Amino acid sequence: MKKPTHKIYRTTNWPAYNRALINRGNIAIWFDPKTQWYALTSSKQGRSQTYSDIAIQCCLMIKSLFRLTLRMVTGFVQS
């Protein structure tokens, strides 16, 4: 008796696949409106930061709390 052959699925539309992974993690959480999400400008050398350290720590905490991938955390925070 032969083993059944499995179908092979290949992703051909990567942008749509990434959007689908991001949209998979939609849930509503309210944050304190006083929380500073964007980093303050500094006179240090190098590229300026986009997000504050508090925002990055919050995202990493959500990632570990819900056991999400980084793509899903991105969608979670953007929503």
Number of C-alpha atoms within 10 A of each C-alpha: 3 4 5 6 6 6 6 5 6 6 8 8 8 9 10 11 12 14 13 14 16 21 18 14 19 14 10 9 8 5 7 6 7 6 10 13 15 14 14 11 9 10 6 7 6 7 7 12 12 11 13 14 14 14 16 13 11 12 17 14 13 15 18 11 9 10 11 15 13 13 17 21 25 17 19 21 17 10 13
